Amino acid sequence: MGSSRIWLEIATRRPFADGVGFGETGPYEILAGRVRYAIDPSATSNRGVVDLEYAPRNADGLVECSADLRILKPVEMSRGNGRLLYDVNNRGNMRTLQFFNDAVHSNDPTGEEHAGNGFLMRRGYALVWSGWQGDLLPGAGRLTMDVPVATDHGKEITGPVRTEFTADQPSMASIPLSANSYTHSYDTVSLDPDLATLTLKEYEGNDRQPIPSDRWQFATLDEQGSPQRSSAHLYLPEGFRPGWIYELVYTARNPLVLGLGFTGVRDLVSFLVNNEVDSADNANPLRDGASGIEKAYSWGRSLSGRFLREFVYLGFNADTQGRQVFDAISPHVSGGGRVALNQRFAQPGRVPLQHRDRLFPSDQFPFAYEVTTDPLTSKTDGILKRPDTDPLVIHTQTSCEYWDRRGSLVHSDPFGNDLPGHQTARVYLFSSSQHFADPLKGPEEGAPSDSTAGPVSSSHANLSNPLNTTPLLRALLDALDAWATHGTPPPPSRVPRRSEETAVPAAAAKTRFPKTPGIVFPDHPNRLFVQDFGPEFDAGIQSVEPPTEDHTREYTVLIPQVDADGNDVPGIRTPDVDVPVATYTGWNFRPGNRALTGVVGSYFPFAATTDERERNGDPRPSLEERYASKTVYVDALRSAAEALVDQRLLLREDADRYMELAQQHAPSASADVSENPLS
């Protein structure tokens, strides 16, 4: 690996799932420890890391960093499939087993409940996780990464930082500057409030209202509730108004070299695929004689999916010797964004939603995989522009990403016109589904099931969307493997298209959505304008805070057209959408119905009987009108499942699961139809 070095320090090796065997693969074991890196800051492959030249160096002139490491592998590698699946952890949380195996989520997976249905083990994958987000703090089993602070030859580096808070509890009075308890806060240079600016507004479109400097402090509360001066906290004695947007602009110091998260993933995966031993002569744990890794894939959801898009865009899918790192990647629910990691004073956990963090950098051209020209900025660029090392891509997203994450820009130009699509990328909409739906739970009131997913609201106006889309992820992983291994193309992309009148403005979908009492349809998705972050933004330095928007230059964000029930027409419709018992949407509102929640959809069950429907004034046919008998419902569900199997979008085992659960939970006028069909 040139002059760069890597060491794996395996601290524990334990049986997984109590040593149970998984088909032909046999039992698995889980390894835990640390991976240490020493990288050459002068190497061409590392020069794109922002502030790397300001990082401290060891005696060999290398920059050191380290990260938590987990490996879940067959005990006998020769019985595996020779495939590495790297899960880009989400804010330190390991999600692959939860979303591919329908397993109980854990950052320390050891028991049988963490194996779920055993899908990935039965396929023979070796799973790898490592810390990459250098601003995460330890806790709750999160995977973290230690990266250096940049200094200008011993002198502190300072610069403007903007942070944003939206409190959901009225009792809150002191908040870390990072806006949460699990990420690092950039310290303020001065504790004088007169040298910073604090504002608030009720909704994103409102004007900022200044908060006088004598009404707040840089402080935290001690155990007795008394304020203590702190360079990493904001204290507002009157308390934060729940749901309101607070914005603080201040001068910060000591930026972290967070771009090393990209080099860390690159170097770790390259080592596991290509090397026998590490720099300390420790054996590669994924090598067993002649058995090793033949193909490397990566999956990431939400923030982690944006990591993958930026990883490839910046060229990190080529290792230090110019070899391809990942043969294929699958970003899930990333929307049109990329992660803002490789920047000075980066805050990678921020995601631009309609109500929160909307002006943080993430959703910037290019959005699409093919190289295009942006008519609003005259830039020409694309995510896949290095054919020698670019991976194959299967990009999946839910209806939520079209509403609050500008998902249509992945496959349309800035004016909303259809793009032809990159030949080595496929894009799929999971129709009518929401950003995060725990496969083991049903619809929820209030908080979504994933409290660590990022900046989400603590409450929402409608029941959350329970649609389970993990069966689609399993089928598409098989398709990805067949593409990378045998050159078998996956099914064609399934996305909304303007040419087919299935990618439309919100107003067009609103006219089709059933006029049901009590249901409010959104006026528009999360809009996007050309933003100005300062002249050095492309070099990773943001100097304009808050950034400005040019409202004369707006990107066209479209959403999926709906059918008479209000369910999405385009995309991959699971049997539960084709044979529905409810309207499922990718949007939900914060209380008051004036702002989207961002990552939560809605669930509006159909009336059980005609009488109930008529009493409610509901135009949607009732369950008894749709399904005259249990047999009618089950047969319709079977036909929908079989069609997806034929299209290679559903595995036979999942079609069988649909049938089993349909028999158990077939709707009728007296049945409870709120259960998650595949829980």
C-alpha positions in Angstrom: 0.0 0.0 0.0 2.9 2.4 -0.8 4.1 4.3 2.2 0.7 4.2 3.9 0.2 1.6 6.6 -2.7 -0.3 8.2 -2.9 -2.4 11.4 -5.8 -4.5 12.6 -6.0 -5.0 16.3 -8.6 -7.8 17.0 -9.5 -7.7 20.6 -12.3 -10.4 20.7 -13.5 -13.3 18.6 -16.8 -14.8 19.6 -19.4 -17.2 18.1 -22.3 -15.5 16.4 -25.9 -16.6 17.0 -24.8 -19.1 19.6 -22.8 -21.0 17.0 -25.8 -22.0 14.9 -25.1 -23.1 11.3 -26.5 -21.2 8.3 -27.1 -23.7 5.5 -24.0 -24.6 3.4 -22.1 -21.7 5.0 -22.1 -23.1 8.5 -21.5 -21.1 11.6 -20.3 -17.5 11.9 -18.0 -15.6 14.2 -17.8 -12.0 15.1 -14.5 -10.1 15.5 -14.2 -6.8 17.3 -11.3 -4.4 17.7 -9.7 -1.4 16.1 -8.1 -0.6 12.8 -5.2 1.9 12.8 -4.1 3.9 9.8 -1.0 5.9 8.9 -1.4 7.6 5.6 1.0 9.6 3.4 -0.2 13.2 3.1 1.9 13.7 0.0 0.5 10.8 -2.0 -1.6 11.7 -5.0 -4.4 9.5 -3.8 -4.7 11.5 -0.5 -4.3 15.0 -1.7 -8.0 15.6 -2.0 -8.5 15.3 1.8 -9.3 18.8 3.1 -6.8 20.2 5.7 -4.7 17.0 5.5 -1.6 19.2 5.0 -2.4 20.8 8.4 -2.7 17.4 10.3 0.1 16.4 12.7 2.5 13.8 11.4 4.4 11.1 13.2 8.2 10.5 13.0 7.8 8.9 9.5 5.9 11.9 8.2 2.6 10.0 8.1 -0.8 11.1 9.5 -2.3 8.7 12.0 -6.0 7.9 12.7 -7.9 4.9 14.0 -11.4 3.5 14.0 -13.6 0.8 15.7 -13.8 -2.4 13.6 -16.4 -5.3 13.5 -16.2 -8.3 11.2 -18.9 -11.0 10.9 -17.6 -13.9 8.9 -18.0 -17.6 8.2 -15.8 -19.6 10.6 -14.6 -21.4 7.5 -14.1 -18.8 4.8 -13.9 -21.6 2.2 -17.7 -22.2 2.8 -18.6 -18.5 2.2 -19.4 -16.9 -1.1 -16.2 -14.9 -1.4 -18.1 -11.7 -1.1 -17.5 -8.8 1.3 -20.4 -6.6 2.2 -19.3 -3.4 3.8 -22.1 -1.7 5.8 -21.4 2.1 6.0 -22.7 2.6 9.5 -25.3 5.3 10.1 -24.1 7.7 12.8 -22.2 4.7 14.3 -25.1 2.3 14.1 -24.9 -1.0 12.3 -27.9 -1.5 10.1 -27.3 -4.3 7.6 -28.6 -7.2 9.7 -31.7 -5.2 10.6 -32.6 -4.4 7.0 -31.5 -7.5 5.1 -32.2 -10.2 7.7 -35.2 -8.5 9.4 -33.2 -8.9 12.6 -33.4 -7.1 16.0 -31.1 -4.0 15.7 -27.9 -4.1 17.7 -24.5 -2.5 17.6 -23.2 -5.7 19.3 -24.8 -8.5 17.3 -24.1 -11.9 18.9 -27.4 -13.7 19.6 -29.8 -15.6 17.4 -32.2 -12.6 17.4 -29.5 -10.6 15.6 -29.4 -13.2 12.8 -33.0 -12.7 11.9 -34.0 -14.8 9.0 -30.3 -15.6 8.3 -30.4 -14.3 4.7 -26.9 -12.8 4.5 -25.4 -15.7 6.3 -27.1 -18.3 4.1 -25.7 -16.4 1.1 -22.3 -16.6 2.6 -21.3 -12.9 3.0 -18.5 -11.6 5.1 -19.8 -8.4 6.7 -17.5 -5.5 7.7 -18.2 -2.4 9.7 -15.8 0.4 10.7 -15.9 3.9 12.1 -15.8 6.6 9.5 -17.5 9.6 11.1 -14.8 11.4 13.0 -17.1 13.7 14.9 -19.1 11.0 16.6 -18.7 10.6 20.4 -18.5 7.1 22.0 -21.7 5.6 23.5 -24.5 3.2 22.9 -22.1 0.9 21.1 -21.6 3.4 18.2 -18.6 2.8 15.9 -16.4 5.8 16.1 -13.3 7.1 14.4 -10.5 9.2 15.9 -9.1 11.8 13.5 -6.6 14.6 14.2 -7.3 18.3 14.6 -5.9 20.6 11.9 -3.5 23.4 13.0 -1.5 25.8 10.9 2.0 24.9 12.1 0.8 24.9 15.7 -1.5 28.0 15.3 -5.2 27.4 15.8 -7.3 27.4 12.6 -10.5 29.3 13.0 -13.5 30.0 10.8 -17.3 30.7 10.7 -19.6 27.9 11.8 -23.4 27.9 11.7 -25.3 25.5 13.8 -29.1 25.0 14.0 -31.4 23.7 16.7 -35.0 22.6 16.8 -36.0 21.6 20.3 -38.8 19.1 20.7 -39.1 19.3 24.4 -40.2 22.6 26.1 -38.0 22.0 29.1 -34.8 22.3 27.0 -32.6 25.3 27.9 -29.1 24.2 27.1 -28.0 22.4 23.9 -24.5 21.3 22.7 -23.4 23.4 19.7 -23.6 20.3 17.6 -27.3 20.2 18.4 -27.1 16.7 19.9 -25.3 14.7 22.5 -23.6 12.2 20.3 -21.5 14.4 18.0 -18.5 16.6 18.6 -19.1 20.4 19.0 -16.7 22.9 17.5 -15.6 25.2 20.3 -16.3 28.8 20.0 -13.2 31.1 20.0 -14.9 33.6 22.3 -17.5 33.2 25.0 -18.7 36.7 24.3 -22.3 36.5 22.8 -21.8 39.9 21.2 -19.3 38.2 18.8 -21.9 35.7 17.6 -25.5 35.9 16.2 -28.5 33.9 17.4 -31.8 34.0 15.6 -35.1 32.1 15.6 -38.0 31.6 13.3 -41.1 29.4 13.5 -40.8 28.0 9.9 -38.1 27.8 7.4 -39.7 30.4 5.1 -40.1 33.0 7.9 -37.7 35.9 8.5 -35.0 35.4 11.1 -35.8 37.1 14.4 -32.6 38.2 16.3 -32.2 37.2 19.9 -30.4 39.9 21.8 -27.0 38.8 23.2 -28.0 39.6 26.8 -30.7 36.8 26.6 -28.3 33.9 26.0 -24.9 32.6 26.9 -22.2 30.1 25.8 -22.9 27.9 28.8 -24.2 24.5 30.0 -26.1 23.5 33.1 -24.5 21.7 36.0 -26.2 19.0 38.1 -27.9 21.7 40.2 -29.2 23.4 37.1 -26.9 26.4 37.4 -25.3 27.7 34.2 -21.5 27.2 33.8 -19.6 28.9 31.0 -18.9 26.4 28.2 -17.3 26.9 24.8 -19.3 24.0 23.4 -22.9 24.7 24.6 -25.6 27.3 24.1 -27.8 28.3 27.0 -31.1 30.1 26.6 -32.6 30.9 30.1 -36.1 31.3 28.8 -35.9 27.8 27.1 -36.2 26.9 23.5 -39.6 27.0 21.9 -40.5 23.5 20.7 -40.4 23.2 16.9 -39.0 26.6 16.3 -35.7 26.9 14.3 -32.8 28.5 16.2 -29.7 29.4 14.2 -26.3 30.4 15.7 -23.4 31.7 13.7 -20.1 32.0 15.6 -16.3 31.8 15.1 -15.1 28.3 15.8 -11.6 26.7 16.2 -9.8 23.4 15.7 -11.5 21.7 12.7 -11.3 18.0 12.5 -9.8 16.3 9.4 -13.0 14.4 8.7 -12.1 13.5 5.1 -10.0 10.8 6.6 -13.2 8.8 6.9 -13.0 8.3 3.1 -9.4 7.1 3.2 -10.1 4.8 6.1 -12.9 2.9 4.3 -10.8 2.8 1.1 -7.7 1.4 2.8 -9.5 -1.1 5.0 -11.5 -2.7 2.2 -8.5 -2.7 -0.1 -6.5 -4.5 2.5 -9.1 -7.1 3.2 -9.5 -7.8 -0.5 -5.8 -7.7 -1.6 -3.4 -8.4 1.3 -2.3 -11.4 3.2 -1.0 -9.5 6.3 -1.1 -6.0 7.6 1.8 -3.6 8.3 2.5 -5.4 11.6 2.3 -8.9 10.0 -1.1 -9.7 11.4 -3.0 -12.1 9.2 -5.9 -10.8 7.1 -8.9 -12.3 9.0 -10.8 -12.8 5.7 -8.0 -14.9 4.2 -8.0 -18.7 4.9 -5.4 -20.4 2.7 -6.6 -20.1 -0.9 -10.0 -18.7 0.3 -10.5 -15.0 0.4 -12.6 -12.1 -1.0 -13.3 -12.1 -4.7 -15.8 -9.2 -4.8 -16.4 -6.3 -2.5 -19.8 -4.5 -2.2 -21.1 -1.8 0.0 -24.5 -0.8 1.2 -25.5 2.4 3.1 -28.8 3.9 4.1 -29.6 7.6 4.4 -26.5 9.4 5.6 -24.5 6.3 4.8 -25.9 6.2 1.3 -24.8 9.8 0.8 -21.4 8.7 2.1 -21.1 6.2 -0.8 -22.2 8.7 -3.4 -19.5 11.2 -2.2 -16.9 8.4 -1.8 -17.3 7.5 -5.5 -17.7 11.1 -6.7 -14.4 12.2 -5.0 -12.5 9.3 -6.5 -11.9 7.2 -3.4 -13.1 4.0 -5.1 -9.5 3.8 -6.4 -7.1 2.7 -3.8 -3.5 4.0 -3.3 -2.3 1.7 -6.1 -5.2 2.7 -8.5 -7.2 -0.5 -8.0 -11.0 -0.5 -7.8 -12.1 -0.8 -4.1 -15.8 -1.7 -4.4 -17.0 -3.7 -7.3 -20.6 -2.5 -6.6 -22.4 -0.2 -4.2 -26.0 0.3 -3.2 -26.9 3.6 -1.7 -30.4 3.4 0.0 -32.6 6.4 0.8 -29.9 8.9 0.2 -32.1 11.0 -2.1 -30.3 13.4 -4.4 -27.6 14.3 -1.8 -24.0 13.5 -1.0 -22.4 13.7 2.4 -20.7 17.0 3.4 -17.8 15.3 5.1 -14.6 16.4 3.4 -14.9 20.1 4.5 -13.4 22.3 7.1 -15.7 22.4 10.1 -17.9 19.8 8.5 -21.1 18.6 10.2 -21.7 15.4 8.2 -24.7 14.4 10.2 -26.8 17.3 9.0 -29.4 16.6 6.3 -31.3 19.3 4.5 -34.9 18.8 5.2 -37.8 21.2 4.6 -38.0 22.2 8.2 -34.5 21.4 9.6 -31.0 22.0 8.4 -32.3 23.1 5.0 -29.3 25.3 4.2 -26.6 22.9 5.2 -24.5 21.6 2.2 -25.3 18.2 0.9 -27.7 18.6 -2.0 -25.4 20.2 -4.5 -24.9 19.5 -8.2 -24.1 16.8 -9.5 -27.1 14.8 -8.3 -27.2 12.2 -11.1 -24.8 9.3 -11.8 -24.3 10.3 -15.5 -22.2 13.4 -16.4 -24.6 16.2 -17.2 -24.5 20.0 -17.5 -26.3 22.1 -14.9 -28.0 25.0 -16.8 -28.4 26.9 -13.6 -24.7 27.1 -12.8 -23.1 26.0 -16.1 -21.2 23.3 -14.4 -20.6 19.9 -16.0 -20.2 16.9 -13.7 -21.5 13.5 -12.6 -20.9 11.0 -9.9 -19.7 8.2 -12.2 -16.9 9.8 -14.2 -14.0 7.4 -13.7 -14.9 4.3 -15.7 -11.7 2.4 -14.8 -12.6 2.3 -11.1 -16.3 3.3 -10.8 -18.5 0.6 -9.2 -21.7 -0.7 -10.4 -24.6 1.1 -8.7 -28.1 0.1 -7.5 -29.6 3.2 -6.0 -32.9 2.7 -4.0 -35.1 5.3 -2.5 -38.6 5.6 -1.0 -41.4 8.0 -1.6 -40.0 10.1 1.3 -36.9 11.0 -0.6 -39.0 12.5 -3.4 -40.8 14.7 -0.9 -38.1 15.9 1.4 -34.7 14.7 -0.1 -35.0 15.9 -3.7 -34.9 12.3 -5.0 -36.1 13.1 -8.5 -32.8 14.9 -9.2 -31.1 11.5 -9.2 -32.7 10.6 -12.5 -33.8 14.0 -13.9 -32.1 17.1 -15.0 -32.3 20.5 -13.1 -35.4 21.3 -15.1 -37.1 18.0 -14.3 -36.6 16.4 -17.7 -35.9 12.6 -17.7 -32.2 11.6 -18.0 -31.4 8.4 -20.0 -29.6 6.8 -17.0 -26.0 5.7 -16.7 -25.4 2.2 -18.2 -23.8 1.0 -15.0 -26.4 2.3 -12.6 -30.0 1.4 -11.8 -32.4 3.5 -9.7 -35.5 2.2 -8.1 -38.4 3.8 -6.2 -39.9 1.7 -3.5 -43.4 2.9 -4.1 -45.4 4.6 -1.3 -42.9 3.6 1.4 -41.2 5.8 4.0 -37.5 6.5 4.7 -37.3 4.3 7.8 -39.7 1.5 8.6 -38.6 -1.0 11.1 -39.4 -4.4 9.6 -40.4 -5.7 13.0 -42.9 -3.0 13.8 -46.1 -1.5 12.4 -47.5 2.1 12.2 -46.6 4.4 15.1 -47.9 7.6 16.6 -45.3 10.2 17.6 -41.7 9.4 17.3 -40.5 7.1 14.5 -38.9 3.8 15.7 -35.4 5.0 14.9 -34.5 7.6 17.5 -30.8 7.7 16.4 -31.5 8.1 12.6 -30.7 11.8 12.7 -32.6 15.0 12.8 -36.2 13.8 12.9 -39.2 15.3 14.7 -40.4 13.8 17.9 -44.0 13.8 16.8 -46.0 13.7 13.6 -49.5 14.5 12.7 -50.5 11.1 11.1 -49.7 7.5 11.9 -46.3 6.5 10.4 -46.1 4.4 7.3 -45.5 0.7 8.2 -44.7 -0.6 4.7 -41.8 -3.1 4.9 -39.5 -3.0 1.9 -36.7 -5.3 3.1 -37.8 -8.0 0.7 -36.9 -5.6 -2.2 -33.5 -5.0 -0.7 -32.8 -8.8 -0.6 -33.8 -9.3 -4.2 -31.8 -6.4 -5.4 -28.7 -7.5 -3.5 -28.9 -10.8 -5.4 -29.3 -8.8 -8.6 -26.2 -6.7 -7.7 -24.1 -9.8 -7.1 -25.2 -11.4 -10.4 -24.3 -8.1 -12.2 -20.9 -7.9 -10.6 -20.2 -11.6 -10.9 -21.7 -12.7 -14.2 -22.5 -9.5 -16.0 -26.2 -10.2 -15.7 -27.9 -6.8 -15.9 -30.5 -6.0 -13.1 -34.1 -5.3 -14.0 -34.5 -1.9 -15.6 -34.7 1.2 -13.4 -38.2 1.8 -12.0 -38.6 5.5 -11.3 -41.2 8.3 -11.9 -40.8 9.8 -15.3 -42.0 13.1 -16.7 -42.4 11.5 -20.2 -44.8 9.0 -18.7 -46.6 11.6 -16.5 -45.6 9.7 -13.4 -43.1 12.4 -12.2 -45.2 15.4 -11.5 -45.4 18.6 -9.5 -47.2 18.3 -6.1 -50.2 20.2 -7.5 -50.8 17.5 -10.2 -50.7 14.7 -7.6 -52.9 16.7 -5.3 -55.7 16.7 -7.9 -55.5 12.8 -8.0 -55.3 12.2 -4.3 -58.6 11.1 -2.8 -60.4 14.0 -1.0 -60.7 12.3 2.3 -61.9 14.3 5.4 -59.1 14.9 7.8 -56.2 14.3 5.3 -54.2 17.3 4.3 -52.0 17.0 1.2 -48.7 18.9 1.0 -48.4 21.9 -1.3 -44.9 21.1 -2.4 -41.8 19.0 -1.7 -38.6 20.4 -0.2 -37.5 23.0 -2.7 -33.9 23.6 -3.8 -32.3 26.8 -5.1 -28.8 27.6 -6.2 -26.9 28.3 -3.0 -23.7 30.4 -2.3 -21.4 29.1 0.4 -18.5 31.3 -0.5 -15.7 31.4 -3.1 -13.7 28.5 -1.6 -16.5 26.1 -1.2 -15.3 23.7 -3.9 -12.0 23.5 -2.0 -13.9 22.5 1.2 -14.0 25.8 3.0 -17.3 27.5 3.7 -17.0 31.2 4.3 -20.6 32.5 3.8 -22.8 31.8 6.9 -25.6 31.5 6.5 -25.4 30.7 2.8 -27.5 32.8 0.4 -30.1 31.4 -2.0 -30.8 32.7 -5.5 -34.6 32.3 -5.7 -34.4 33.1 -9.4 -32.6 29.8 -10.0 -34.6 26.8 -8.7 -34.1 23.2 -9.4 -37.2 21.3 -10.4 -38.1 18.7 -7.8 -40.9 16.3 -8.8 -42.8 13.7 -6.9 -44.5 10.4 -7.9 -48.0 10.5 -9.3 -50.6 8.7 -7.3 -53.5 6.4 -8.1 -57.2 6.8 -7.0 -56.3 5.4 -3.5 -53.4 7.9 -3.1 -50.7 5.3 -3.5 -47.7 5.9 -5.8 -48.2 4.7 -9.4 -44.5 4.4 -10.5 -41.7 2.4 -8.9 -41.6 -1.1 -7.5 -45.0 -1.7 -5.8 -44.9 -4.4 -3.2 -47.9 -6.7 -2.9 -49.1 -4.5 -0.1 -49.3 -1.5 -2.4 -50.8 -3.5 -5.3 -53.4 -5.1 -3.0 -53.8 -2.4 -0.4 -55.6 -2.1 2.9 -54.6 1.6 3.3 -53.2 4.6 1.6 -49.4 4.8 2.2 -47.5 8.0 1.6 -44.0 9.3 1.7 -45.0 12.5 3.5 -46.2 13.3 7.0 -46.5 16.6 8.8 -45.1 18.1 12.0 -48.0 19.1 14.3 -49.9 21.9 12.7 -49.7 20.5 9.2 -47.4 23.3 8.0 -44.0 21.5 7.6 -43.0 18.1 6.4 -41.4 15.8 9.0 -38.8 14.6 6.5 -38.2 10.9 7.2 -41.7 9.8 8.2 -44.6 8.8 5.8 -48.3 8.5 6.6 -50.7 5.6 6.9 -54.4 6.1 6.3 -56.3 2.8 6.7 -59.4 2.1 4.5 -62.7 1.8 6.2 -63.7 -1.8 7.0 -67.3 -1.5 5.8 -69.3 0.5 3.3 -71.4 2.0 6.2 -68.2 3.1 7.9 -66.8 4.6 4.7 -70.0 6.5 4.0 -70.2 7.8 7.6 -66.7 9.1 7.3 -67.2 10.7 3.9 -64.3 8.6 2.6 -64.2 8.2 -1.2 -61.9 5.2 -1.1 -63.7 1.8 -1.4 -63.9 -0.1 1.9 -62.3 -3.4 2.6 -65.6 -5.3 2.2 -66.1 -3.6 -1.2 -62.6 -4.5 -2.4 -62.2 -8.0 -1.1 -65.4 -10.1 -1.0 -63.7 -12.9 0.8 -60.4 -13.9 2.3 -59.7 -16.0 -0.8 -60.1 -13.0 -3.1 -57.5 -11.0 -1.1 -55.0 -13.9 -0.8 -55.3 -14.7 -4.5 -54.7 -11.0 -5.5 -51.7 -10.8 -3.2 -50.3 -14.1 -4.6 -50.6 -12.7 -8.2 -48.8 -9.5 -7.2 -46.0 -11.4 -5.5 -45.6 -13.8 -8.4 -45.3 -11.0 -10.8 -42.4 -9.5 -8.8 -40.7 -12.9 -8.6 -40.9 -13.1 -12.4 -39.3 -9.7 -12.7 -36.5 -10.6 -10.3 -37.7 -8.0 -7.8 -38.8 -10.5 -5.1 -37.2 -13.7 -3.9 -39.3 -16.9 -3.8 -38.7 -17.1 -0.1 -40.3 -13.7 0.4 -43.2 -14.4 -1.9 -43.9 -17.4 0.4 -43.7 -15.2 3.4 -46.3 -12.8 1.9 -48.6 -15.8 1.4 -48.1 -17.1 4.9 -48.9 -13.8 6.4 -51.7 -13.1 4.1 -53.4 -16.2 5.3 -53.0 -15.0 8.9 -54.0 -11.4 8.4 -56.3 -11.3 5.5 -58.6 -8.3 5.9 -62.4 -8.5 6.4 -65.0 -6.2 7.7 -64.2 -7.4 11.2 -60.5 -7.9 10.9 -57.7 -5.7 12.3 -55.7 -4.8 9.2 -53.1 -2.6 10.9 -50.5 -5.3 11.2 -47.3 -5.0 9.1 -47.8 -7.6 6.4 -44.2 -8.9 6.6 -43.4 -8.4 10.3 
